[in-house]
Amino acid sequence: MSTFVLIPGAGYAANCWDPLAAELRARGHTALAVELPSADESCGLAEYAGAVVQAAAGYPDPVLVAHSFSGFFAPLACARLRVRSVVLLGAMVPVAGERPRQWWVNTGQVAAQRATGFDHEDPEELFYHGFSPELRAKARECERAQAGTPFDQPWPLDGWPDVPTRFVLFQEDRLFPAAFMRRLGRERLGLAAEETPGGHLAVLSHAHELAARILSE
């Protein structure tokens, strides 16, 4: 059985992982969701990575499951933990010296998302399309204030850590469209993307399918 450390993206609390954590535990695994210092303007990428390390303390060879923005700091935690692997879920992949605010234009995400016809400022349609009213309410309960500090810090690594890594995209993701993510995985990690149903918040809406994908290795 494995230990999965579940790392949320920007502006979301640890409870966004509740459905997936339940699915993994039902299959006999350990699932730990990380609470990030999202609202604290004094915290940057190093502190976010520290929260991951703290959550994983005492668990041998965990698997880090990184959603969205956590692709920027989950790799930093790998330098401080002995991890079995990293699973990227609809995640940002940085290069040396890149600031998160630069990533959107550098990777072509801005153009790719614009081509979908959906406004980045409309979270209801961008993140929660296809959600039932009840699931939208649950998603809003998971939202947290997000400080800007980590978005202005350059990624401090020379390259992706030497850790087995999987790159999973969400097929209906309007923020990170599938074609864009396939290219991102190839260009920045040399990996073919695995695919699973759902939009950017599939961690809430498609937990059953996502658990099956994560456990399919």
LODRENZA-398979 format. One record per residue: residue number from 0; y, x, z of N, C-alpha, C in turn. Coordinates in nm, 4 decimals. Each point is the difference from the previous one (the first is absolute). Layout:
# LODRENZA-398979
(NUM,(Y,X,Z),(Y,X,Z),(Y,X,Z)) ...
***
This chain:
# LODRENZA-398979
(0,(-0.1196,0.0836,0.0000),(0.1196,-0.0836,0.0000),(0.1259,0.0880,0.0000)) (1,(0.1067,-0.0498,-0.0555),(0.1218,0.0786,-0.0190),(0.1148,-0.0542,0.0846)) (2,(0.0986,0.0862,0.0200),(0.1254,-0.0395,0.0632),(0.1080,-0.0033,-0.1061)) (3,(0.0637,-0.1147,-0.0163),(0.1070,-0.0169,-0.0967),(0.1328,-0.0126,0.0732)) (4,(0.0929,0.0869,-0.0346),(0.1349,-0.0040,0.0566),(0.0897,-0.0646,-0.1044)) (5,(0.0496,-0.1174,0.0295),(0.0705,-0.0848,-0.0956),(0.1508,0.0178,0.0180)) (6,(0.0663,0.0499,-0.1050),(0.1406,0.0404,0.0105),(0.0853,-0.0934,-0.0852)) (7,(0.0911,-0.0743,0.0611),(0.0823,-0.0931,-0.0790),(0.1070,0.0717,-0.0798)) (8,(0.0576,-0.0732,-0.0929),(0.1115,0.0517,-0.0768),(0.1320,-0.0297,0.0684)) (9,(0.1086,0.0200,-0.0723),(0.1338,-0.0187,0.0560),(0.0231,-0.1459,0.0362)) (10,(0.0573,-0.0201,0.1178),(0.0426,-0.1328,0.0393),(-0.1093,-0.0941,0.0439)) (11,(-0.1181,0.0538,0.0325),(-0.1088,-0.0852,0.0465),(-0.0618,0.0575,0.1268)) (12,(-0.0431,-0.0907,0.0859),(-0.0597,0.0372,0.1276),(-0.1509,0.0159,-0.0131)) (13,(-0.0607,0.0508,0.1052),(-0.1443,0.0239,-0.0006),(-0.0794,-0.1282,-0.0224)) (14,(0.0543,-0.1151,0.0409),(-0.0777,-0.1235,-0.0120),(-0.0180,-0.0470,-0.1438)) (15,(0.0661,0.0652,-0.0974),(-0.0271,-0.0341,-0.1399),(-0.1441,0.0337,-0.0369)) (16,(-0.0626,0.0865,0.0793),(-0.1374,0.0410,-0.0265),(-0.1036,-0.0886,0.0679)) (17,(0.0417,-0.1000,0.0753),(-0.0959,-0.0792,0.0780),(-0.1160,-0.0540,-0.0840)) (18,(0.0259,-0.0604,-0.1178),(-0.1136,-0.0532,-0.0769),(-0.0971,0.1080,-0.0461)) (19,(0.0517,0.1128,-0.0486),(-0.0880,0.1066,-0.0469),(-0.0732,0.0650,0.1166)) (20,(0.0705,0.0215,0.1107),(-0.0653,0.0589,0.1170),(-0.1171,-0.0868,0.0455)) (21,(0.0193,-0.1319,-0.0028),(-0.1075,-0.0908,0.0404),(-0.1198,0.0115,-0.0948)) (22,(0.0280,0.0122,-0.1297),(-0.1077,0.0145,-0.0979),(-0.0781,0.1293,0.0228)) (23,(0.0707,0.1088,0.0269),(-0.0672,0.1282,0.0216),(-0.0805,-0.0006,0.1299)) (24,(0.0571,-0.0590,0.1037),(-0.0729,-0.0060,0.1281),(-0.1238,-0.0871,-0.0105)) (25,(0.0091,-0.1066,-0.0782),(-0.1157,-0.0879,-0.0179),(-0.1159,0.0725,-0.0663)) (26,(0.0315,0.1075,-0.0708),(-0.1026,0.0809,-0.0659),(-0.0413,0.1191,0.0853)) (27,(0.0460,0.0056,0.1241),(-0.0429,0.1018,0.0947),(0.0855,0.1238,0.0086)) (28,(0.1135,0.0008,-0.0685),(0.0874,0.1162,0.0000),(0.1102,-0.0134,0.1049)) (29,(0.0637,0.1121,0.0302),(0.1176,0.0018,0.0862),(0.1244,-0.0043,-0.0870)) (30,(0.0948,-0.0866,0.0337),(0.1243,-0.0124,-0.0763),(0.1177,0.0042,0.0963)) (31,(0.0910,0.0946,-0.0232),(0.1165,0.0205,0.0853),(0.1249,-0.0150,-0.0851)) (32,(0.0879,-0.0902,0.0368),(0.1248,-0.0186,-0.0743),(0.1127,0.0760,0.0685)) (33,(0.0802,0.0692,-0.0793),(0.1067,0.0858,0.0503),(0.1302,-0.0803,0.0106)) (34,(0.0674,0.0129,0.1133),(0.1340,-0.0569,0.0154),(0.1001,0.1113,-0.0250)) (35,(0.0792,-0.0142,-0.1023),(0.0970,0.1022,-0.0377),(0.1344,-0.0232,0.0686)) (36,(0.0791,0.1063,0.0186),(0.1339,-0.0151,0.0610),(0.1022,-0.0434,-0.1054)) (37,(-0.0298,-0.1074,-0.0698),(0.0745,-0.0379,-0.1197),(0.1481,-0.0235,0.0240)) (38,(0.0351,-0.0550,0.1151),(0.1395,-0.0372,0.0249),(0.0829,0.1138,0.0584)) (39,(-0.0629,0.1119,0.0315),(0.0669,0.1096,0.0696),(0.0645,0.0951,-0.1009)) (40,(0.1325,0.0025,-0.0037),(0.0712,0.0846,-0.0960),(-0.0166,0.1490,0.0293)) (41,(-0.0485,0.0355,0.1175),(-0.0207,0.1416,0.0322),(-0.1336,0.0518,-0.0521)) (42,(-0.0847,-0.0890,-0.0515),(-0.1346,0.0398,-0.0429),(-0.0074,0.0158,-0.1517)) (43,(-0.0623,0.1115,-0.0409),(-0.0183,0.0264,-0.1415),(-0.1469,0.0125,-0.0342)) (44,(-0.0292,0.0634,-0.1113),(-0.1372,0.0106,-0.0477),(-0.0912,0.0675,0.1025)) (45,(0.0501,0.1032,0.0681),(-0.0834,0.0706,0.0986),(-0.0391,-0.0916,0.1150)) (46,(0.0943,-0.0829,0.0444),(-0.0292,-0.0911,0.1108),(-0.0955,-0.1112,-0.0429)) (47,(0.0128,-0.0453,-0.1237),(-0.0933,-0.1006,-0.0500),(-0.1414,0.0593,-0.0055)) (48,(-0.0098,0.1234,-0.0483),(-0.1303,0.0671,-0.0005),(-0.0524,0.0180,0.1415)) (49,(0.0904,0.0281,0.0948),(-0.0400,0.0142,0.1388),(-0.0599,-0.1276,0.0563)) (50,(0.0527,-0.1147,-0.0422),(-0.0564,-0.1270,0.0458),(-0.1427,-0.0176,-0.0508)) (51,(-0.0261,0.0481,-0.1209),(-0.1354,-0.0055,-0.0551),(-0.0929,0.0908,0.0807)) (52,(0.0456,0.1201,0.0280),(-0.0803,0.0952,0.0774),(-0.0307,-0.0553,0.1384)) (53,(0.0998,-0.0587,0.0625),(-0.0199,-0.0568,0.1336),(-0.1023,-0.1131,-0.0023)) (54,(0.0071,-0.0864,-0.1007),(-0.0940,-0.1109,-0.0096),(-0.1427,0.0487,-0.0205)) (55,(-0.0155,0.1112,-0.0730),(-0.1333,0.0508,-0.0341),(-0.0574,0.0930,0.1054)) (56,(0.0795,0.0347,0.1014),(-0.0436,0.0970,0.1014),(-0.1318,-0.0431,0.0640)) (57,(-0.0933,0.0932,0.0050),(-0.1278,-0.0256,0.0650),(-0.1064,-0.0589,-0.0903)) (58,(0.0352,-0.0299,-0.1235),(-0.0967,-0.0555,-0.0943),(-0.0355,0.1065,-0.1036)) (59,(-0.1245,0.0451,-0.0041),(-0.0364,0.1077,-0.0928),(-0.0049,-0.0479,-0.1444)) (60,(0.0511,0.0826,-0.0897),(-0.0123,-0.0219,-0.1441),(0.0430,-0.1398,-0.0455)) (61,(0.1200,-0.0426,0.0348),(0.0424,-0.1334,-0.0437),(0.0307,-0.0037,-0.1484)) (62,(-0.0019,-0.1195,-0.0536),(0.0470,-0.0263,-0.1353),(0.1395,-0.0603,0.0125)) (63,(0.0988,0.0643,-0.0628),(0.1355,-0.0533,0.0009),(0.0163,-0.0956,-0.1168)) (64,(0.0405,-0.1225,0.0298),(0.0227,-0.1017,-0.1026),(0.1503,-0.0242,-0.0051)) (65,(0.0627,0.0426,-0.1087),(0.1465,0.0049,-0.0080),(0.0513,-0.1001,-0.1023)) (66,(0.0867,-0.0886,0.0459),(0.0565,-0.1032,-0.0881),(0.1437,0.0342,-0.0370)) (67,(0.0330,-0.0115,-0.1266),(0.1374,0.0042,-0.0494),(0.0735,0.1269,0.0439)) (68,(0.1090,-0.0144,0.0755),(0.0816,0.1148,0.0397),(-0.0775,0.1028,0.0813)) (69,(-0.1070,-0.0398,0.0661),(-0.0724,0.0964,0.0842),(-0.0680,0.1091,-0.0820)) (70,(-0.0009,-0.0134,-0.1335),(-0.0452,0.1105,-0.0829),(0.0867,0.1235,0.0152)) (71,(0.1217,-0.0173,0.0507),(0.0878,0.1148,0.0233),(-0.0337,0.0753,0.1279)) (72,(-0.0517,-0.0675,0.1007),(-0.0209,0.0713,0.1273),(-0.1442,0.0086,0.0452)) (73,(-0.0906,-0.0790,-0.0549),(-0.1422,0.0179,0.0322),(-0.0467,0.1418,-0.0327)) (74,(0.0430,0.0607,-0.1129),(-0.0414,0.1382,-0.0271),(0.0483,0.0986,0.1056)) (75,(0.1147,-0.0275,0.0617),(0.0490,0.0901,0.1054),(-0.0918,-0.0045,0.1211)) (76,(-0.0580,-0.1160,0.0274),(-0.0927,-0.0122,0.1122),(-0.1274,0.0792,-0.0238)) (77,(-0.0359,0.0187,-0.1267),(-0.1229,0.0744,-0.0312),(0.0061,0.1448,0.0481)) (78,(0.1211,0.0544,0.0100),(0.0148,0.1372,0.0490),(-0.0244,0.0088,0.1498)) (79,(0.0024,-0.1130,0.0689),(-0.0129,-0.0020,0.1457),(-0.1272,-0.0692,0.0474)) (80,(-0.0785,-0.0499,-0.0942),(-0.1254,-0.0674,0.0311),(-0.1101,0.0534,-0.0907)) (81,(-0.1222,-0.0062,0.0446),(-0.1128,0.0239,-0.0893),(-0.0453,-0.1362,-0.0502)) (82,(0.0419,-0.0349,-0.1191),(-0.0306,-0.1319,-0.0530),(-0.1133,0.0085,-0.1007)) (83,(-0.0757,-0.1069,-0.0104),(-0.1092,-0.0045,-0.0965),(0.0529,-0.0234,-0.1402)) (84,(0.0989,-0.0892,-0.0113),(0.0565,-0.0308,-0.1307),(0.1269,-0.0815,0.0174)) (85,(0.0713,-0.0168,-0.1115),(0.1174,-0.0855,-0.0053),(-0.0240,-0.1050,-0.1080)) (86,(0.0284,-0.1258,0.0336),(-0.0067,-0.1084,-0.0969),(0.1417,-0.0534,-0.0179)) (87,(0.0541,0.0134,-0.1186),(0.1342,-0.0468,-0.0317),(-0.0092,-0.1402,-0.0579)) (88,(0.0735,-0.0940,0.0602),(-0.0009,-0.1393,-0.0450),(0.1392,-0.0369,-0.0497)) (89,(0.0146,-0.0166,-0.1299),(0.1312,-0.0330,-0.0544),(0.1056,0.0936,0.0545)) (90,(-0.0279,0.1295,-0.0013),(0.0792,0.0963,0.0759),(0.0872,0.0878,-0.0884)) (91,(0.1116,0.0415,0.0578),(0.0874,0.0987,-0.0610),(-0.0667,0.1376,0.0092)) (92,(0.0122,0.0789,-0.1058),(-0.0545,0.1360,-0.0016),(0.1156,0.0954,-0.0292)) (93,(0.0388,0.0846,0.0955),(0.1139,0.0903,-0.0203),(-0.0406,0.1336,-0.0596)) (94,(0.1012,0.0749,-0.0417),(-0.0170,0.1401,-0.0376),(0.0932,0.0835,0.0871)) (95,(-0.0210,0.1303,0.0000),(0.0737,0.0897,0.0888),(0.1505,-0.0195,-0.0148)) (96,(0.0659,-0.0163,0.1145),(0.1449,-0.0084,0.0039),(0.0586,-0.1349,-0.0357)) (97,(-0.0819,-0.0933,-0.0411),(0.0501,-0.1311,-0.0412),(0.0362,-0.0852,0.1213)) (98,(0.1145,-0.0620,-0.0049),(0.0411,-0.0940,0.1043),(-0.0482,-0.1399,-0.0376)) (99,(-0.0405,-0.0790,0.0986),(-0.0459,-0.1349,-0.0338),(0.1002,-0.0810,-0.0821)) (100,(0.1295,0.0188,0.0243),(0.0987,-0.0747,-0.0784),(-0.0004,0.0424,-0.1470)) (101,(-0.0400,0.1218,-0.0267),(-0.0048,0.0496,-0.1374),(-0.1253,-0.0465,-0.0736)) (102,(-0.1041,-0.0262,0.0761),(-0.1323,-0.0281,-0.0568),(0.0037,-0.1137,-0.1002)) (103,(0.0773,-0.1038,0.0268),(-0.0011,-0.1213,-0.0818),(0.0424,0.0294,-0.1437)) (104,(0.1050,0.0777,-0.0154),(0.0461,0.0362,-0.1342),(-0.0863,0.1108,-0.0587)) (105,(-0.0339,0.1005,0.0821),(-0.0785,0.1143,-0.0487),(-0.1323,-0.0423,-0.0626)) (106,(-0.0641,-0.0995,0.0603),(-0.1328,-0.0419,-0.0466),(0.0052,-0.1040,-0.1113)) (107,(0.1165,-0.0587,-0.0210),(0.0109,-0.1084,-0.0969),(-0.0300,-0.1363,0.0586)) (108,(-0.0093,-0.0097,0.1346),(-0.0287,-0.1300,0.0619),(0.1083,-0.1017,-0.0292)) (109,(0.1251,0.0429,0.0010),(0.1103,-0.0938,-0.0197),(-0.0146,-0.0721,-0.1333)) (110,(-0.0254,0.0774,-0.1058),(-0.0172,-0.0599,-0.1319),(-0.1263,-0.0853,-0.0066)) (111,(-0.1076,0.0471,0.0629),(-0.1265,-0.0730,-0.0047),(0.0110,-0.1339,0.0704)) (112,(0.0673,-0.0017,0.1155),(0.0145,-0.1257,0.0724),(0.0950,-0.0941,-0.0717)) (113,(0.1056,0.0545,-0.0570),(0.0947,-0.0835,-0.0740),(-0.0691,-0.0697,-0.1162)) (114,(-0.0933,0.0690,-0.0605),(-0.0706,-0.0562,-0.1149),(-0.0848,-0.1215,0.0386)) (115,(-0.0334,-0.0132,0.1293),(-0.0764,-0.1179,0.0435),(0.0866,-0.1246,0.0061)) (116,(0.1328,0.0174,0.0037),(0.0899,-0.1144,0.0045),(0.0288,-0.0518,0.1390)) (117,(-0.0405,0.0734,0.1041),(0.0232,-0.0461,0.1370),(0.1018,0.0879,0.0703)) (118,(0.0871,-0.0636,0.0768),(0.1113,0.0658,0.0673),(-0.0488,0.0663,0.1277)) (119,(0.0311,0.1286,0.0134),(-0.0403,0.0743,0.1199),(0.0551,-0.0628,0.1280)) (120,(0.1113,-0.0734,-0.0103),(0.0623,-0.0578,0.1191),(-0.0600,-0.1336,0.0401)) (121,(-0.0994,-0.0469,-0.0697),(-0.0622,-0.1289,0.0320),(-0.1397,0.0224,0.0562)) (122,(-0.0118,0.0268,0.1300),(-0.1311,0.0327,0.0567),(-0.1003,-0.1137,-0.0101)) (123,(0.0487,-0.1238,-0.0018),(-0.0920,-0.1126,-0.0082),(-0.0844,0.0071,-0.1270)) (124,(0.0631,0.0367,-0.1126),(-0.0716,0.0076,-0.1262),(-0.0581,0.1385,-0.0255)) (125,(0.0634,0.1009,0.0537),(-0.0453,0.1368,-0.0237),(-0.1225,0.0348,0.0821)) (126,(0.0003,-0.0419,0.1271),(-0.1081,0.0374,0.0921),(-0.0972,-0.1138,0.0299)) (127,(0.0482,-0.1222,0.0038),(-0.0789,-0.1104,0.0543),(-0.0406,-0.1023,-0.1051)) (128,(0.0084,0.0354,-0.1284),(-0.0418,-0.0947,-0.1030),(-0.1486,-0.0309,0.0161)) (129,(-0.0332,-0.1284,-0.0126),(-0.1381,-0.0427,0.0163),(-0.0406,-0.0250,0.1436)) (130,(0.0877,0.0270,0.0959),(-0.0321,-0.0239,0.1412),(0.0142,-0.1496,0.0315)) (131,(-0.0880,-0.0497,0.0841),(0.0171,-0.1343,0.0541),(0.1181,0.0007,0.0962)) (132,(0.0571,-0.1172,0.0333),(0.1071,-0.0040,0.1004),(-0.0405,0.0662,0.1314)) (133,(-0.1261,-0.0193,0.0397),(-0.0470,0.0586,0.1261),(-0.0044,0.1521,-0.0079)) (134,(-0.0439,0.0516,-0.1143),(-0.0088,0.1452,-0.0144),(0.1386,0.0615,-0.0124)) (135,(0.0927,-0.0711,-0.0640),(0.1380,0.0493,-0.0050),(0.0581,0.0088,0.1399)) (136,(-0.0293,-0.0975,0.0840),(0.0490,0.0036,0.1376),(-0.0594,0.1188,0.0753)) (137,(-0.1288,0.0266,-0.0214),(-0.0642,0.1155,0.0636),(0.0646,0.1293,-0.0474)) (138,(0.0285,0.0079,-0.1308),(0.0619,0.1209,-0.0549),(0.1364,0.0244,0.0619)) (139,(0.0769,-0.1055,0.0184),(0.1333,0.0159,0.0594),(-0.0094,0.0478,0.1453)) (140,(-0.1056,-0.0392,0.0686),(-0.0209,0.0475,0.1375),(-0.0261,0.1500,0.0031)) (141,(-0.0479,0.0546,-0.1107),(-0.0311,0.1427,-0.0074),(0.1203,0.0844,-0.0393)) (142,(0.1069,-0.0618,-0.0453),(0.1165,0.0741,-0.0465),(0.0733,0.0646,0.1174)) (143,(0.0516,0.1198,-0.0227),(0.0764,0.0727,0.1000),(0.1233,0.0625,-0.0639)) (144,(0.1018,0.0220,0.0802),(0.1172,0.0737,-0.0490),(-0.0435,0.1393,-0.0429)) (145,(0.0617,0.0507,-0.1054),(-0.0365,0.1312,-0.0523),(0.1224,0.0902,-0.0069)) (146,(-0.0040,0.1084,0.0779),(0.1076,0.0991,-0.0010),(-0.0031,0.0779,-0.1314)) (147,(0.1145,0.0556,-0.0370),(0.0101,0.0730,-0.1250),(-0.0299,0.1480,0.0082)) (148,(-0.0082,0.0543,0.1214),(-0.0131,0.1450,0.0171),(-0.1119,0.0634,-0.0820)) (149,(-0.1243,-0.0513,0.0045),(-0.1072,0.0707,-0.0720),(0.0171,-0.0007,-0.1511)) (150,(0.0796,-0.0920,-0.0538),(0.0158,-0.0101,-0.1449),(0.0899,0.1100,-0.0557)) (151,(0.0734,0.0672,0.0876),(0.0912,0.1058,-0.0436),(-0.0552,0.1396,0.0248)) (152,(-0.1238,0.0099,0.0451),(-0.0585,0.1304,0.0317),(-0.0919,0.0475,-0.1121)) (153,(0.0119,0.1260,-0.0393),(-0.0886,0.0521,-0.1057),(-0.1433,0.0137,0.0499)) (154,(-0.0931,-0.0274,-0.0890),(-0.1415,0.0162,0.0363),(-0.0273,0.1478,0.0210)) (155,(-0.0516,0.0403,0.1179),(-0.0033,0.1419,0.0354),(-0.1212,0.0780,-0.0487)) (156,(-0.0980,-0.0646,-0.0599),(-0.1206,0.0713,-0.0417),(0.0153,0.0569,-0.1406)) (157,(-0.0775,0.1043,-0.0290),(0.0006,0.0586,-0.1344),(-0.0824,-0.0822,-0.0982)) (158,(-0.0913,-0.0781,0.0536),(-0.0855,-0.0820,-0.0846),(-0.0881,-0.0879,0.0859)) (159,(-0.0786,-0.0838,-0.0652),(-0.0880,-0.0908,0.0734),(-0.1035,0.0798,0.0790)) (160,(-0.0282,-0.0380,0.1248),(-0.0956,0.0769,0.0810),(-0.1400,-0.0010,-0.0604)) (161,(-0.0764,0.1012,0.0337),(-0.1359,0.0158,-0.0510),(-0.0942,-0.0890,0.0814)) (162,(0.0139,-0.1280,-0.0216),(-0.0774,-0.1015,0.0709),(-0.0508,-0.0997,-0.1038)) (163,(-0.1260,-0.0411,0.0069),(-0.0475,-0.1013,-0.0938),(0.0911,-0.1233,0.0026)) (164,(0.0437,-0.0423,-0.1175),(0.0986,-0.1070,-0.0094),(-0.0431,-0.1028,-0.1034)) (165,(0.0183,-0.1259,0.0348),(-0.0226,-0.1108,-0.0929),(0.1321,-0.0713,-0.0237)) (166,(0.0174,-0.0488,-0.1212),(0.1254,-0.0623,-0.0405),(-0.0306,-0.1410,-0.0484)) (167,(0.0436,-0.0997,0.0772),(-0.0327,-0.1402,-0.0275),(0.1279,-0.0756,-0.0338)) (168,(-0.0017,-0.0742,-0.1107),(0.1145,-0.0835,-0.0342),(-0.0364,-0.1474,0.0181)) (169,(0.1052,-0.0820,0.0145),(-0.0170,-0.1442,0.0093),(0.0321,-0.0615,-0.1362)) (170,(-0.0910,-0.0767,-0.0529),(0.0086,-0.0449,-0.1391),(0.1186,-0.0924,-0.0276)) (171,(0.0465,-0.0748,0.1004),(0.1126,-0.0925,-0.0202),(0.1273,0.0490,0.0682)) (172,(0.0077,0.1282,0.0252),(0.1150,0.0577,0.0708),(0.1244,-0.0047,-0.0886)) (173,(0.1043,-0.0684,0.0455),(0.1249,-0.0078,-0.0754),(0.0957,0.1132,0.0353)) (174,(-0.0170,0.0611,0.1160),(0.0845,0.1129,0.0383),(-0.0464,0.1267,-0.0717)) (175,(-0.1292,0.0273,0.0066),(-0.0598,0.1154,-0.0658),(-0.1007,-0.0519,-0.1036)) (176,(0.0472,-0.0381,-0.1180),(-0.0890,-0.0606,-0.0999),(-0.1189,0.0890,-0.0350)) (177,(-0.1087,-0.0643,-0.0392),(-0.1266,0.0709,-0.0193),(0.0103,0.1139,-0.1010)) (178,(0.0645,-0.0232,-0.1132),(0.0108,0.1063,-0.1008),(0.0771,0.1191,0.0540)) (179,(0.1054,-0.0272,0.0748),(0.0788,0.1069,0.0631),(-0.0863,0.0789,0.0975)) (180,(-0.0800,-0.0690,0.0799),(-0.0820,0.0682,0.0997),(-0.1119,0.0811,-0.0636)) (181,(-0.0566,-0.0510,-0.1068),(-0.1030,0.0798,-0.0688),(0.0583,0.1335,-0.0456)) (182,(0.1208,-0.0063,-0.0551),(0.0657,0.1234,-0.0444),(0.0340,0.0895,0.1180)) (183,(0.0499,-0.0581,0.1086),(0.0360,0.0786,0.1182),(-0.1208,0.0754,0.0544)) (184,(-0.1133,-0.0680,0.0103),(-0.1207,0.0652,0.0503),(-0.0433,0.1166,-0.0867)) (185,(0.0073,-0.0185,-0.1314),(-0.0385,0.1079,-0.0916),(0.0958,0.1174,0.0095)) (186,(0.1310,-0.0289,-0.0065),(0.0988,0.1061,-0.0102),(0.0178,0.0774,0.1302)) (187,(-0.0070,-0.0680,0.1134),(0.0323,0.0675,0.1261),(-0.1215,0.0417,0.0816)) (188,(-0.1146,-0.0617,-0.0249),(-0.1199,0.0357,0.0761),(-0.1174,0.0392,-0.0890)) (189,(0.0115,-0.0252,-0.1298),(-0.1129,0.0249,-0.0878),(-0.1156,-0.0935,0.0265)) (190,(0.0310,-0.1214,0.0481),(-0.1028,-0.0964,0.0373),(0.0085,-0.1254,-0.0848)) (191,(-0.1147,-0.0539,-0.0352),(-0.0056,-0.1331,-0.0594),(0.0115,-0.1019,0.1121)) (192,(0.0797,-0.1027,-0.0235),(0.0210,-0.1015,0.1026),(-0.1203,-0.0923,0.0133)) (193,(-0.0351,-0.0297,0.1232),(-0.0900,-0.1112,0.0278),(0.0865,-0.1261,0.0083)) (194,(-0.0599,-0.1157,-0.0251),(0.0791,-0.1222,-0.0056),(-0.0603,-0.1079,0.0888)) (195,(0.0897,-0.0793,0.0596),(-0.0422,-0.1093,0.0855),(0.0985,-0.1152,-0.0161)) (196,(-0.0418,-0.1245,0.0210),(0.0893,-0.1136,-0.0218),(0.1152,-0.0044,0.1005)) (197,(0.1055,-0.0720,-0.0394),(0.1107,-0.0268,0.0909),(0.1283,0.0674,-0.0401)) (198,(0.1076,-0.0405,0.0667),(0.1300,0.0592,-0.0184),(0.0235,0.1123,0.0997)) (199,(0.1266,0.0382,0.0171),(0.0304,0.1167,0.0827),(-0.0428,-0.0177,0.1454)) (200,(-0.0029,-0.1230,0.0482),(-0.0452,-0.0264,0.1370),(-0.1437,-0.0520,0.0016)) (201,(-0.0833,0.0547,-0.0865),(-0.1418,-0.0374,-0.0009),(-0.0692,0.0337,0.1307)) (202,(0.0605,0.0887,0.0790),(-0.0577,0.0299,0.1318),(-0.0044,-0.1259,0.0860)) (203,(0.0880,-0.0956,-0.0298),(-0.0010,-0.1286,0.0703),(-0.0787,-0.1061,-0.0762)) (204,(0.0180,-0.0038,-0.1310),(-0.0502,-0.1145,-0.0769),(-0.1421,0.0164,-0.0527)) (205,(-0.0477,0.1237,-0.0141),(-0.1306,0.0243,-0.0609),(-0.0806,0.0989,0.0843)) (206,(-0.0030,-0.0243,0.1292),(-0.0656,0.0946,0.0909),(-0.1492,0.0142,-0.0287)) (207,(-0.0662,-0.1087,-0.0340),(-0.1446,0.0070,-0.0243),(-0.0306,0.0910,-0.1184)) (208,(0.0714,-0.0220,-0.1114),(-0.0215,0.0826,-0.1181),(0.0409,0.1449,0.0246)) (209,(0.1056,0.0180,0.0766),(0.0501,0.1348,0.0267),(-0.0974,0.0768,0.0887)) (210,(-0.0587,-0.0665,0.0979),(-0.1008,0.0661,0.0842),(-0.1189,0.0445,-0.0847)) (211,(-0.0414,-0.0857,-0.0928),(-0.1126,0.0359,-0.0877),(0.0353,0.1219,-0.0850)) (212,(0.1235,0.0067,-0.0496),(0.0414,0.1147,-0.0807),(0.0026,0.1281,0.0834)) (213,(0.0573,-0.0071,0.1189),(0.0105,0.1174,0.0853),(-0.1378,0.0528,0.0371)) (214,(-0.0943,-0.0901,0.0214),(-0.1337,0.0399,0.0439),(-0.0949,0.0289,-0.1162)) (215,(0.0520,-0.0010,-0.1217),(-0.0860,0.0147,-0.1178),(-0.0322,0.1433,-0.0365)) (216,(0.0598,0.0978,0.0709),(-0.0236,0.1401,-0.0376),(-0.1446,0.0389,0.0215)) 
***
